[in-house]
Protein backbone atom coordinates (compact mmCIF):
# COMPACT_ATOMS: atom_id res chain seq x y z
CA UNK A 1 0.00 0.00 0.00
CA UNK A 2 3.04 2.28 0.22
CA UNK A 3 4.45 4.31 -2.67
CA UNK A 4 7.99 5.53 -3.31
CA UNK A 5 8.70 9.22 -2.87
CA UNK A 6 9.81 10.62 -6.23
CA UNK A 7 10.78 13.85 -4.48
CA UNK A 8 13.42 11.97 -2.49
CA UNK A 9 16.44 14.27 -2.74
CA UNK A 10 18.95 11.46 -2.35
CA UNK A 11 18.38 10.10 -5.83
CA UNK A 12 17.01 13.22 -7.56
CA UNK A 13 19.74 13.27 -10.25
CA UNK A 14 19.22 9.60 -11.10
CA UNK A 15 15.45 10.03 -11.24
CA UNK A 16 15.81 12.99 -13.63
CA UNK A 17 18.20 10.97 -15.81
CA UNK A 18 15.71 8.10 -16.01
CA UNK A 19 12.85 10.49 -16.86
CA UNK A 20 14.95 12.13 -19.58
CA UNK A 21 15.63 8.69 -21.02
CA UNK A 22 11.93 7.78 -20.94
CA UNK A 23 10.77 11.20 -22.16
CA UNK A 24 8.16 11.36 -19.37
CA UNK A 25 7.68 11.55 -15.62
CA UNK A 26 7.91 8.38 -13.53
CA UNK A 27 4.62 7.30 -11.92
CA UNK A 28 4.97 5.65 -8.46
CA UNK A 29 1.52 4.05 -8.91
CA UNK A 30 2.56 2.27 -12.13
CA UNK A 31 3.98 -1.24 -11.63
CA UNK A 32 6.65 -0.95 -14.33
CA UNK A 33 7.72 2.45 -13.05
CA UNK A 34 7.83 1.11 -9.49
CA UNK A 35 10.28 -1.56 -10.69
CA UNK A 36 12.41 1.15 -12.35
CA UNK A 37 12.41 3.19 -9.13
CA UNK A 38 13.38 0.12 -7.08
CA UNK A 39 16.23 -0.59 -9.51
CA UNK A 40 17.51 2.99 -9.14
CA UNK A 41 17.39 2.75 -5.34
CA UNK A 42 19.10 -0.65 -5.23
CA UNK A 43 21.90 0.26 -7.67
CA UNK A 44 22.72 3.67 -6.18
CA UNK A 45 25.56 3.54 -3.61
CA UNK A 46 26.02 -0.27 -3.85
CA UNK A 47 28.21 -0.46 -0.73
CA UNK A 48 25.62 1.34 1.43
CA UNK A 49 22.84 -0.78 -0.08
CA UNK A 50 24.78 -4.00 0.61
CA UNK A 51 25.38 -3.01 4.24
CA UNK A 52 21.73 -2.11 4.79
CA UNK A 53 20.60 -5.38 3.16
CA UNK A 54 22.91 -7.31 5.48
CA UNK A 55 21.55 -5.48 8.55
CA UNK A 56 17.93 -6.11 7.53
CA UNK A 57 18.65 -9.82 7.06
CA UNK A 58 20.55 -10.21 10.34
CA UNK A 59 18.68 -7.98 12.80
CA UNK A 60 15.62 -6.82 10.90
CA UNK A 61 14.19 -3.29 10.96
CA UNK A 62 15.38 -1.11 13.83
CA UNK A 63 14.62 2.51 12.93
CA UNK A 64 11.21 3.25 11.42
CA UNK A 65 10.75 5.10 8.16
CA UNK A 66 8.41 8.06 7.78
CA UNK A 67 5.29 8.14 5.59
CA UNK A 68 2.43 10.51 4.87
CA UNK A 69 -1.14 9.51 5.77
CA UNK A 70 -1.55 8.65 2.07
CA UNK A 71 1.29 6.11 2.30
CA UNK A 72 4.02 8.04 0.43
CA UNK A 73 7.40 7.09 1.91
CA UNK A 74 9.26 10.27 2.89
CA UNK A 75 12.18 8.50 4.55
CA UNK A 76 12.99 4.81 4.09
CA UNK A 77 12.71 4.45 0.30
CA UNK A 78 15.91 2.42 -0.09
CA UNK A 79 14.92 0.28 2.89
CA UNK A 80 11.57 -0.44 1.26
CA UNK A 81 13.25 -1.32 -2.06
CA UNK A 82 15.56 -3.81 -0.30
CA UNK A 83 12.67 -5.33 1.67
CA UNK A 84 10.66 -5.68 -1.54
CA UNK A 85 13.62 -7.39 -3.22
CA UNK A 86 14.16 -9.73 -0.26
CA UNK A 87 10.44 -10.59 -0.19
CA UNK A 88 10.50 -11.45 -3.90
CA UNK A 89 13.64 -13.60 -3.57
CA UNK A 90 12.91 -15.41 -0.29
CA UNK A 91 9.12 -15.39 0.00
CA UNK A 92 9.57 -14.63 3.70
CA UNK A 93 6.61 -12.66 5.14
CA UNK A 94 8.87 -10.76 7.56
CA UNK A 95 9.98 -8.63 4.60
CA UNK A 96 6.42 -7.76 3.60
CA UNK A 97 6.06 -4.67 5.79
CA UNK A 98 7.97 -1.44 6.41
CA UNK A 99 7.92 -0.15 9.99
CA UNK A 100 7.03 3.54 9.88
CA UNK A 101 6.00 6.65 11.76
CA UNK A 102 3.12 8.55 10.13
CA UNK A 103 3.16 12.31 9.61
CA UNK A 104 0.10 14.21 10.89
CA UNK A 105 -2.86 14.58 8.57
CA UNK A 106 -2.67 17.91 6.78
CA UNK A 107 1.13 18.02 6.48
CA UNK A 108 1.81 19.97 3.28
CA UNK A 109 4.71 19.87 0.79
CA UNK A 110 6.65 22.40 2.86
CA UNK A 111 6.27 20.36 6.07
CA UNK A 112 7.34 17.21 4.25
CA UNK A 113 10.45 18.89 2.78
CA UNK A 114 11.46 20.12 6.23
CA UNK A 115 10.91 16.71 7.86
CA UNK A 116 12.88 14.88 5.16
CA UNK A 117 15.73 17.41 5.21
CA UNK A 118 16.15 17.42 8.97
CA UNK A 119 16.50 13.64 8.91
CA UNK A 120 18.50 13.16 5.71
CA UNK A 121 20.91 16.04 6.26
CA UNK A 122 21.64 14.77 9.74
CA UNK A 123 25.22 13.65 10.44
CA UNK A 124 24.65 9.95 9.74
CA UNK A 125 23.14 10.66 6.34
CA UNK A 126 25.53 13.30 5.00
CA UNK A 127 27.81 10.81 3.24
CA UNK A 128 24.84 9.50 1.24
CA UNK A 129 23.72 12.89 -0.06
CA UNK A 130 25.66 13.81 -3.19
CA UNK A 131 26.65 17.40 -3.87
CA UNK A 132 24.41 17.86 -6.90
CA UNK A 133 21.41 16.21 -5.20
CA UNK A 134 21.73 18.66 -2.31
CA UNK A 135 21.71 21.58 -4.78
CA UNK A 136 18.66 20.17 -6.58
CA UNK A 137 16.86 19.72 -3.25
CA UNK A 138 17.52 23.34 -2.24
CA UNK A 139 16.15 24.65 -5.53
CA UNK A 140 13.14 22.35 -5.28
CA UNK A 141 12.27 23.88 -1.89
CA UNK A 142 12.28 27.40 -3.33
CA UNK A 143 10.58 26.66 -6.64
CA UNK A 144 8.06 23.98 -5.69
CA UNK A 145 7.58 23.92 -1.91
CA UNK A 146 6.85 27.60 -1.24
CA UNK A 147 9.82 28.08 1.03
CA UNK A 148 11.95 31.21 1.40
CA UNK A 149 15.75 31.26 1.32
CA UNK A 150 15.77 32.09 5.03
CA UNK A 151 13.57 29.07 5.85
CA UNK A 152 15.83 26.75 3.83
CA UNK A 153 18.91 28.24 5.48
CA UNK A 154 17.38 27.66 8.94
CA UNK A 155 16.59 24.01 8.21
CA UNK A 156 20.11 23.37 6.85
CA UNK A 157 21.76 25.41 9.65
CA UNK A 158 23.49 27.77 7.22
CA UNK A 159 23.33 31.36 5.90
CA UNK A 160 21.25 32.86 3.08
CA UNK A 161 24.47 33.80 1.28
CA UNK A 162 25.47 30.12 1.26
CA UNK A 163 22.08 29.14 -0.18
CA UNK A 164 22.46 31.78 -2.90
CA UNK A 165 25.95 30.55 -3.72
CA UNK A 166 24.66 26.96 -3.92
CA UNK A 167 21.92 28.02 -6.36
CA UNK A 168 24.43 29.89 -8.53
CA UNK A 169 26.65 26.79 -8.59
CA UNK A 170 23.74 24.65 -9.77
CA UNK A 171 23.20 27.08 -12.66
CA UNK A 172 26.94 26.86 -13.45
CA UNK A 173 26.71 23.06 -13.50
CA UNK A 174 23.74 23.25 -15.86
CA UNK A 175 25.66 25.60 -18.18
CA UNK A 176 28.50 23.06 -18.24
CA UNK A 177 26.15 20.18 -19.05
CA UNK A 178 24.71 22.26 -21.92
CA UNK A 179 28.26 23.09 -23.06
CA UNK A 180 29.30 19.41 -23.31
CA UNK A 181 26.02 18.38 -24.95
CA UNK A 182 24.55 16.59 -21.93
CA UNK A 183 21.75 18.92 -20.77
CA UNK A 184 20.01 17.77 -17.61
CA UNK A 185 22.36 14.79 -17.07
CA UNK A 186 23.19 15.69 -13.47
CA UNK A 187 24.45 12.17 -12.72
CA UNK A 188 27.47 12.98 -14.90
CA UNK A 189 28.73 15.33 -12.15
CA UNK A 190 28.54 12.76 -9.36
CA UNK A 191 29.63 9.78 -11.45
CA UNK A 192 32.77 11.60 -12.65
CA UNK A 193 33.37 13.05 -9.16
CA UNK A 194 33.81 16.61 -10.44
CA UNK A 195 31.62 18.57 -8.01
CA UNK A 196 34.74 20.14 -6.42
CA UNK A 197 35.70 21.47 -9.86
CA UNK A 198 32.62 23.69 -9.87
CA UNK A 199 33.32 25.09 -6.42
CA UNK A 200 36.75 26.21 -7.66
CA UNK A 201 35.36 27.41 -11.01
CA UNK A 202 32.70 29.47 -9.23
CA UNK A 203 35.32 31.06 -6.98
CA UNK A 204 37.61 31.82 -9.93
CA UNK A 205 34.83 33.46 -11.92
CA UNK A 206 33.79 35.61 -9.00
CA UNK A 207 37.37 36.65 -8.19
CA UNK A 208 38.13 37.58 -11.80
CA UNK A 209 35.18 39.86 -12.61
CA UNK A 210 37.31 43.01 -12.33
CA UNK A 211 40.07 41.44 -14.45
CA UNK A 212 37.66 40.55 -17.27
CA UNK A 213 35.31 43.56 -17.55
CA UNK A 214 34.47 42.51 -21.11
CA UNK A 215 31.54 40.02 -21.12
CA UNK A 216 33.03 38.17 -24.09
CA UNK A 217 36.25 37.59 -22.14
CA UNK A 218 34.28 36.50 -19.07
CA UNK A 219 32.50 33.91 -21.20
CA UNK A 220 35.82 32.71 -22.66
CA UNK A 221 37.29 32.44 -19.18
CA UNK A 222 34.29 30.39 -18.03
CA UNK A 223 34.40 28.11 -21.08
CA UNK A 224 38.13 27.65 -20.64
CA UNK A 225 37.31 26.22 -17.21
CA UNK A 226 34.70 23.98 -18.84
CA UNK A 227 37.30 22.65 -21.30
CA UNK A 228 39.71 22.00 -18.43
CA UNK A 229 37.03 20.04 -16.56
CA UNK A 230 36.19 18.16 -19.76
CA UNK A 231 39.92 17.35 -20.16
CA UNK A 232 39.77 15.61 -16.76
CA UNK A 233 42.15 18.01 -15.03
CA UNK A 234 42.14 17.94 -11.23
CA UNK A 235 40.12 20.43 -9.19
CA UNK A 236 43.42 21.75 -7.79
CA UNK A 237 44.47 22.55 -11.34
CA UNK A 238 41.09 24.23 -11.91
CA UNK A 239 41.85 26.37 -8.87
CA UNK A 240 45.17 27.38 -10.47
CA UNK A 241 43.36 28.66 -13.56
CA UNK A 242 42.81 31.80 -11.51
CA UNK A 243 46.45 32.63 -12.32
CA UNK A 244 45.56 33.22 -15.97
CA UNK A 245 44.31 36.68 -15.13
CA UNK A 246 47.68 37.70 -13.65
CA UNK A 247 49.04 39.21 -16.88
CA UNK A 248 47.97 40.12 -20.40
CA UNK A 249 50.43 37.55 -21.69
CA UNK A 250 48.86 34.64 -19.80
CA UNK A 251 45.38 35.82 -20.80
CA UNK A 252 46.36 36.07 -24.46
CA UNK A 253 48.13 32.72 -24.53
CA UNK A 254 45.30 30.89 -22.73
CA UNK A 255 42.58 32.38 -24.90
CA UNK A 256 44.65 31.71 -28.00
CA UNK A 257 44.98 27.97 -27.34
CA UNK A 258 41.29 27.90 -26.38
CA UNK A 259 40.37 29.38 -29.80
CA UNK A 260 42.65 26.86 -31.53
CA UNK A 261 40.87 24.05 -29.72
CA UNK A 262 37.46 25.37 -30.78
CA UNK A 263 38.69 25.59 -34.40
CA UNK A 264 40.11 22.04 -34.24
CA UNK A 265 43.64 23.34 -34.82
CA UNK A 266 44.86 21.52 -31.71
CA UNK A 267 43.48 18.54 -29.81
CA UNK A 268 42.30 18.34 -26.20
CA UNK A 269 45.61 16.88 -25.03
CA UNK A 270 47.57 19.78 -26.52
CA UNK A 271 45.14 22.24 -24.91
CA UNK A 272 45.62 20.52 -21.57
CA UNK A 273 49.41 20.59 -21.78
CA UNK A 274 49.56 24.18 -23.03
CA UNK A 275 47.33 25.48 -20.23
CA UNK A 276 49.39 23.56 -17.68
CA UNK A 277 52.54 25.08 -19.12
CA UNK A 278 51.06 28.59 -19.05
CA UNK A 279 50.22 28.26 -15.37
CA UNK A 280 53.62 26.80 -14.51
CA UNK A 281 55.36 29.62 -16.38
CA UNK A 282 53.29 32.16 -14.46
CA UNK A 283 54.40 30.56 -11.19
CA UNK A 284 58.03 30.75 -12.29
CA UNK A 285 57.58 34.35 -13.50
CA UNK A 286 56.03 35.29 -10.16
CA UNK A 287 59.31 34.27 -8.52
CA UNK A 288 61.29 36.48 -10.92
CA UNK A 289 63.35 33.69 -12.51
CA UNK A 290 63.73 34.38 -16.28
CA UNK A 291 66.81 32.16 -16.48
CA UNK A 292 64.76 29.22 -15.22
CA UNK A 293 62.16 29.90 -17.92
CA UNK A 294 64.81 29.74 -20.64
CA UNK A 295 66.28 26.55 -19.20
CA UNK A 296 62.85 24.90 -19.25
CA UNK A 297 62.26 25.97 -22.84
CA UNK A 298 65.69 24.64 -23.82
CA UNK A 299 65.08 21.28 -22.11
CA UNK A 300 61.68 20.88 -23.77
CA UNK A 301 63.06 21.64 -27.24
CA UNK A 302 65.90 19.15 -26.72
CA UNK A 303 63.36 16.45 -25.84
CA UNK A 304 61.19 17.48 -28.77
CA UNK A 305 64.13 16.93 -31.14
CA UNK A 306 63.59 13.16 -30.80
CA UNK A 307 60.19 13.41 -32.52
CA UNK A 308 61.08 15.61 -35.54
CA UNK A 309 60.63 12.74 -38.00
CA UNK A 310 57.07 12.15 -36.72
CA UNK A 311 55.78 15.71 -37.11
CA UNK A 312 52.35 16.08 -38.70
CA UNK A 313 50.78 19.22 -40.15
CA UNK A 314 49.29 20.41 -36.84
CA UNK A 315 52.59 19.83 -34.99
CA UNK A 316 54.51 21.77 -37.67
CA UNK A 317 52.04 24.65 -37.32
CA UNK A 318 52.68 24.78 -33.59
CA UNK A 319 56.43 24.62 -34.20
CA UNK A 320 56.06 27.62 -36.52
CA UNK A 321 54.34 29.51 -33.68
CA UNK A 322 57.36 28.74 -31.46
CA UNK A 323 59.75 29.90 -34.17
CA UNK A 324 57.85 33.20 -34.52
CA UNK A 325 58.05 33.79 -30.76
CA UNK A 326 61.82 33.16 -30.77
CA UNK A 327 62.26 35.68 -33.62
CA UNK A 328 60.25 38.33 -31.74
CA UNK A 329 62.29 37.78 -28.56
CA UNK A 330 65.55 38.12 -30.49
CA UNK A 331 64.33 41.30 -32.19
CA UNK A 332 63.48 42.85 -28.81
CA UNK A 333 66.88 41.83 -27.47
PyMOL commands that set and color helices and strands:
alter all, ss='L'
color gray80, all
select helices_A, chain A and resi 9-22+31-43+46-58+77-90+93-95+109-120+123-128+131-144+149-155+160-179+187-191+195-207+215-230+235-246+248-262+268-286+290-310+313-332
alter helices_A, ss='H'
color red, helices_A
select strands_A, chain A and resi 65-67+73-75+100-102
alter strands_A, ss='S'
color yellow, strands_A
deselect
rebuild
show_as cartoon
